C-alpha cells in the first residue's frame, strides 16, 4: 500500500496577511486583485469572511455586498513564496518526496 498526504494551507494568503499585520487578525479580510487594473477578484479570504459568504473568485464588489465590513488587502506574493518555502522546508525534514502543487498545496509521501 502506498500512502500520500495532501497538504493544503487553507486561507493561505489571508493567513499570511493576518500574521504580518496583527490588526487584521480575527477580522473579515480578503486578499484581492486590483479593481482598477481589471483584476478585481477575491484571491483568498479569512475564516471570518468565509463565514459571511465571501467566495474565492468573487468580484470585489460582490464580496463587499456579502460582507459590508470586509477589509480588502492587495496581495504580497513575495511573502507568500517565502512562507510557502518555509512550510516545504518543514516537510523536507521528514521526507525528500515533496511535490508542490501551487504555493499552498503539496503532495507528501513519507
C-alpha positions as CSV (number, residue, x, y, z in Angstrom):
1,X,0.0,0.0,0.0
2,X,1.2,3.5,-0.9
3,X,0.5,6.5,1.4
4,X,0.4,10.0,0.0
5,X,-0.5,13.0,2.2
6,X,-2.1,16.1,0.7
7,X,-1.3,19.3,2.5
8,X,-3.5,22.4,1.8
9,X,-2.8,25.6,3.7
10,X,-6.3,26.9,4.0
11,X,-6.8,30.6,3.6
12,X,-3.1,30.8,3.0
13,X,-2.7,34.3,1.6
14,X,-5.2,35.8,4.1
15,X,-3.4,33.9,7.0
16,X,-0.1,35.3,5.9
17,X,-1.5,38.8,5.8
18,X,-3.0,38.4,9.2
19,X,0.2,37.1,10.6
20,X,2.2,40.1,9.2
21,X,-0.4,42.7,10.3
22,X,-1.8,41.9,13.7
23,X,-4.6,44.5,13.3
24,X,-6.1,42.1,10.7
25,X,-6.4,39.1,13.0
26,X,-9.9,37.8,13.7
27,X,-11.3,40.2,11.1
28,X,-13.1,39.6,7.8
29,X,-10.4,40.2,5.2
30,X,-10.0,39.3,1.6
31,X,-6.8,39.4,-0.4
32,X,-8.0,40.9,-3.7
33,X,-6.6,41.8,-7.1
34,X,-6.7,45.4,-8.2
35,X,-10.1,46.6,-9.5
36,X,-8.5,49.5,-11.4
37,X,-6.4,47.0,-13.4
38,X,-9.4,44.8,-14.0
39,X,-8.1,42.0,-11.8
40,X,-10.7,42.8,-9.0
41,X,-11.5,39.3,-7.6
42,X,-11.0,37.7,-4.3
43,X,-7.9,35.6,-4.3
44,X,-8.2,34.4,-0.7
45,X,-10.3,35.1,2.4
46,X,-10.1,34.7,6.1
47,X,-12.4,32.3,8.0
48,X,-14.5,35.3,9.2
49,X,-15.0,36.5,5.6
50,X,-15.8,32.9,4.5
51,X,-18.5,32.7,7.2
52,X,-20.0,35.9,5.9
53,X,-20.4,34.3,2.4
54,X,-17.3,35.7,0.6
55,X,-16.0,33.2,-2.0
56,X,-12.7,32.9,-3.9
57,X,-13.0,34.2,-7.4
58,X,-15.9,36.5,-6.5
59,X,-15.7,40.1,-7.8
60,X,-14.6,42.6,-5.1
61,X,-17.9,44.4,-5.2
62,X,-19.8,41.2,-4.8
63,X,-17.7,40.3,-1.8
64,X,-18.4,43.7,-0.2
65,X,-22.1,43.1,-0.7
66,X,-21.8,39.7,1.2
67,X,-19.7,41.2,3.9
68,X,-20.1,45.0,4.3
69,X,-17.3,45.4,6.8
70,X,-14.9,43.4,4.6
71,X,-11.3,44.6,4.7
72,X,-9.5,44.1,1.3
73,X,-5.7,43.9,1.0
74,X,-3.5,43.7,-2.0
75,X,-1.5,40.5,-2.5
76,X,2.1,40.3,-1.4
77,X,3.3,37.3,-3.4
78,X,6.9,37.6,-2.3
79,X,5.7,37.0,1.3
80,X,3.6,34.0,0.2
81,X,6.5,32.5,-1.6
82,X,8.7,33.0,1.5
83,X,6.2,31.2,3.8
84,X,5.4,28.5,1.3
85,X,9.1,27.7,1.2
86,X,9.3,27.6,5.0
87,X,6.4,25.1,5.1
88,X,8.0,22.9,2.4
89,X,11.3,23.0,4.3
90,X,9.5,21.5,7.3
91,X,8.1,18.7,5.1
92,X,11.6,18.1,3.7
93,X,12.8,17.4,7.3
94,X,10.7,14.2,7.2
95,X,10.9,13.2,3.5
96,X,12.5,14.1,0.3
97,X,9.3,13.3,-1.6
98,X,7.5,16.6,-1.6
99,X,5.7,17.6,-4.7
100,X,4.4,21.2,-4.7
101,X,1.0,21.9,-6.2
102,X,0.8,25.7,-6.2
103,X,2.0,27.9,-3.4
104,X,-0.2,26.5,-0.7
105,X,-0.5,22.8,-1.5
106,X,1.8,19.8,-1.6
107,X,1.7,16.1,-2.1
108,X,3.9,14.5,0.5
109,X,5.0,10.9,0.6
110,X,6.5,9.5,3.8
